[in-house]
Amino acid sequence: MFKKINILIVLIFLAMTAFAADMNGTDENGNAVILKSDGTWSYVGNQPQECREYASKAVQQQKTNQAWQCGYTDVLWHDGYDRHYNWCIGAAKGIQVRQMNGRDSALKNCAAETRVIPEYLGCFVDNDDRDIQGSFVRTKTMTTEACVSECRTTGYKIAATQYGEQCFCGNSYGKYGRASDADCSVRCAGNDSQRCGGGWRNSVYRVAP
């Protein structure tokens, strides 16, 4: 009889202790939360959207590191999106911002030391299946410098302006052959003293080693 009573007391004590402890969990959207013993709850750590943005940025920073041949190789520099995302979810709140800023600072230092002067490579033919595969920007303020900066920042080696307003970034070019430089005579939308390609013609520049 006494043994049963003692066991019951122990079970009640354990249940009360478990209830009194804070509990970690997730809300309906998968965000990490903590339930306090007083019934209140709050979000903890970094949220999924923050970590998705962090992971995308970190991968792009690594691409820039590789394109510029900066040589950063520690555990913070890699192109594994899922690895970056999972690390962020488990990290203390806000630490991912310091990591991003640290990589940005390192890349700026690298750029100051190894910046390559843009090299004009010529006028090249483009097609529906784009010659330069990577990223694309279109703006009414396009200049040669703006396109070069865009492609460097996003980690590509090649920049190309087309039809005054367009900028293509990639790592290879020329699969449709070279055109006459006269074909790349459209004025840049943001600087009419510059020429930014033509109709289906790219003014191509090398912007990184």
RAKA-V220791 format. One record per backbone hydrogen bond with DSSP energy under -1.0 kcal/mol. CO is the residue of the C=O (numbers start at 1). NH is the residue of the N-H. If there is no record, write none. Layout:
co;nh
CO;NH
CO;NH
This chain:
co;nh
1;5
2;6
3;7
4;8
5;9
6;10
7;11
8;12
9;13
10;14
11;15
12;16
13;17
14;18
15;19
16;20
17;21
23;35
25;33
27;30
31;27
32;44
33;25
34;42
35;23
36;39
40;36
42;34
47;51
48;52
49;53
50;54
51;55
52;56
53;57
54;58
55;59
56;60
57;61
58;62
59;63
60;64
61;65
62;66
63;67
64;68
65;70
74;77
79;81
80;84
81;85
82;86
83;87
84;88
85;89
86;90
92;95
94;98
95;99
96;100
97;101
98;102
99;103
100;104
101;105
102;106
103;107
104;108
105;109
106;110
107;111
108;112
109;113
110;114
111;115
119;206
122;204
123;179
124;202
128;130
135;169
137;167
139;142
142;190
143;147
144;148
145;149
146;150
147;151
148;152
149;153
150;154
151;156
152;155
157;207
158;170
159;205
160;168
161;203
162;166
164;189
165;139
166;162
167;137
168;160
169;135
170;158
174;177
177;125
180;183
181;184
186;196
188;191
191;194
194;188
196;164
197;186
198;201
200;126
201;198
202;124
203;161
204;121
205;159
206;119
